[in-house]
Amino acid sequence: MIDSEPRLQQVLIAQDEETIITDVQVVTPAHMNGTQGWRMEALTKVTLGEDQHECVVCLLEVETGSKYHSSHQSGFSSEVLSNLRPIYNANMIRTR
């Protein structure tokens, strides 16, 4: 199990002929996914960015098209993020 975005990036970089990532799932809490409980979904994209306070925010996109973020700011908008860094894109993994 991978517990952070930097660790996900490390595992993706470390792939070789014997270790290939073919699918990534994300587990999100109710406050993030807007349901009554935790949910596991196929992850399609992960991006890190910095908000106006230079705090790192993780943007997650899942197979259904839903988008989640790790910010706890009320009224947060991903459009205010700067220094965007892609960590994972399922489309790139599946074409290997």
C-alpha positions as a Markdown table, in Angstrom:
| # | Residue | x | y | z |
|---|---|---|---|---|
| 1 | Met | 0.0 | 0.0 | 0.0 |
| 2 | Ile | 1.3 | 3.5 | -0.9 |
| 3 | Asp | 0.4 | 6.1 | 1.6 |
| 4 | Ser | 1.5 | 9.4 | 0.0 |
| 5 | Glu | 2.0 | 11.2 | -3.3 |
| 6 | Pro | 5.8 | 11.3 | -3.1 |
| 7 | Arg | 5.8 | 7.5 | -2.4 |
| 8 | Leu | 3.6 | 6.9 | -5.4 |
| 9 | Gln | 6.0 | 8.9 | -7.5 |
| 10 | Gln | 8.9 | 6.9 | -6.2 |
| 11 | Val | 7.2 | 3.6 | -7.0 |
| 12 | Leu | 6.3 | 4.7 | -10.5 |
| 13 | Ile | 9.8 | 5.8 | -11.2 |
| 14 | Ala | 11.2 | 2.5 | -9.9 |
| 15 | Gln | 9.3 | 0.4 | -12.4 |
| 16 | Asp | 11.3 | -2.0 | -14.4 |
| 17 | Glu | 10.8 | -5.2 | -16.4 |
| 18 | Glu | 9.9 | -7.1 | -13.3 |
| 19 | Thr | 7.7 | -4.5 | -11.6 |
| 20 | Ile | 5.0 | -2.8 | -13.6 |
| 21 | Ile | 2.2 | -0.7 | -12.3 |
| 22 | Thr | -1.0 | -1.5 | -14.2 |
| 23 | Asp | -3.7 | 0.1 | -12.0 |
| 24 | Val | -3.8 | 2.5 | -9.1 |
| 25 | Gln | -6.8 | 2.8 | -6.7 |
| 26 | Val | -7.4 | 5.6 | -4.3 |
| 27 | Val | -9.3 | 5.5 | -1.0 |
| 28 | Thr | -10.9 | 8.8 | 0.0 |
| 29 | Pro | -12.7 | 9.8 | 3.2 |
| 30 | Ala | -16.4 | 10.9 | 3.2 |
| 31 | His | -15.5 | 14.6 | 3.6 |
| 32 | Met | -13.4 | 14.4 | 0.4 |
| 33 | Asn | -15.7 | 12.2 | -1.8 |
| 34 | Gly | -19.0 | 13.7 | -0.7 |
| 35 | Thr | -20.6 | 10.4 | 0.4 |
| 36 | Gln | -21.4 | 8.9 | 3.8 |
| 37 | Gly | -18.2 | 6.9 | 4.0 |
| 38 | Trp | -14.9 | 5.9 | 2.7 |
| 39 | Arg | -14.7 | 5.0 | -1.0 |
| 40 | Met | -12.2 | 3.2 | -3.2 |
| 41 | Glu | -12.0 | 4.2 | -6.8 |
| 42 | Ala | -9.8 | 3.8 | -9.8 |
| 43 | Leu | -7.3 | 6.7 | -9.9 |
| 44 | Thr | -6.7 | 8.4 | -13.3 |
| 45 | Lys | -4.7 | 11.4 | -12.5 |
| 46 | Val | -2.7 | 13.0 | -9.6 |
| 47 | Thr | -1.3 | 16.5 | -9.6 |
| 48 | Leu | 0.4 | 18.4 | -6.8 |
| 49 | Gly | 0.3 | 22.2 | -6.7 |
| 50 | Glu | 0.8 | 25.1 | -4.2 |
| 51 | Asp | -2.0 | 27.3 | -3.0 |
| 52 | Gln | -1.7 | 31.0 | -2.3 |
| 53 | His | -0.2 | 30.2 | 1.1 |
| 54 | Glu | 2.5 | 28.0 | -0.5 |
| 55 | Cys | 0.8 | 24.9 | 1.0 |
| 56 | Val | 1.0 | 21.7 | -1.1 |
| 57 | Val | -2.4 | 20.6 | -2.4 |
| 58 | Cys | -3.1 | 17.2 | -4.0 |
| 59 | Leu | -5.6 | 17.0 | -6.9 |
| 60 | Leu | -7.1 | 13.6 | -7.6 |
| 61 | Glu | -9.1 | 12.6 | -10.6 |
| 62 | Val | -10.9 | 9.2 | -10.6 |
| 63 | Glu | -12.3 | 7.0 | -13.4 |
| 64 | Thr | -15.9 | 8.4 | -13.0 |
| 65 | Gly | -14.6 | 11.9 | -13.7 |
| 66 | Ser | -14.9 | 13.1 | -10.1 |
| 67 | Lys | -12.2 | 15.4 | -8.9 |
| 68 | Tyr | -11.0 | 15.7 | -5.3 |
| 69 | His | -8.5 | 17.8 | -3.5 |
| 70 | Ser | -6.7 | 17.7 | -0.2 |
| 71 | Ser | -7.2 | 21.4 | 0.7 |
| 72 | His | -9.2 | 22.2 | 3.9 |
| 73 | Gln | -9.9 | 25.8 | 2.8 |
| 74 | Ser | -13.5 | 26.6 | 2.4 |
| 75 | Gly | -14.4 | 27.7 | -1.1 |
| 76 | Phe | -11.2 | 26.2 | -2.5 |
| 77 | Ser | -10.6 | 26.4 | -6.2 |
| 78 | Ser | -7.9 | 24.4 | -8.0 |
| 79 | Glu | -7.5 | 27.3 | -10.4 |
| 80 | Val | -5.6 | 29.2 | -7.7 |
| 81 | Leu | -2.8 | 26.6 | -7.6 |
| 82 | Ser | 0.6 | 27.3 | -8.9 |
| 83 | Asn | 3.7 | 25.2 | -9.6 |
| 84 | Leu | 1.6 | 22.3 | -10.8 |
| 85 | Arg | 3.5 | 19.0 | -10.9 |
| 86 | Pro | 1.9 | 15.8 | -12.4 |
| 87 | Ile | 2.6 | 12.7 | -10.4 |
| 88 | Tyr | 0.4 | 10.1 | -12.1 |
| 89 | Asn | -1.6 | 9.8 | -15.3 |
| 90 | Ala | -3.3 | 6.4 | -16.0 |
| 91 | Asn | -3.3 | 7.0 | -19.7 |
| 92 | Met | 0.5 | 7.0 | -19.7 |
| 93 | Ile | 0.7 | 3.8 | -17.7 |
| 94 | Arg | -1.7 | 1.8 | -19.8 |
| 95 | Thr | 0.2 | 2.6 | -23.0 |
| 96 | Arg | 3.4 | 0.9 | -21.8 |
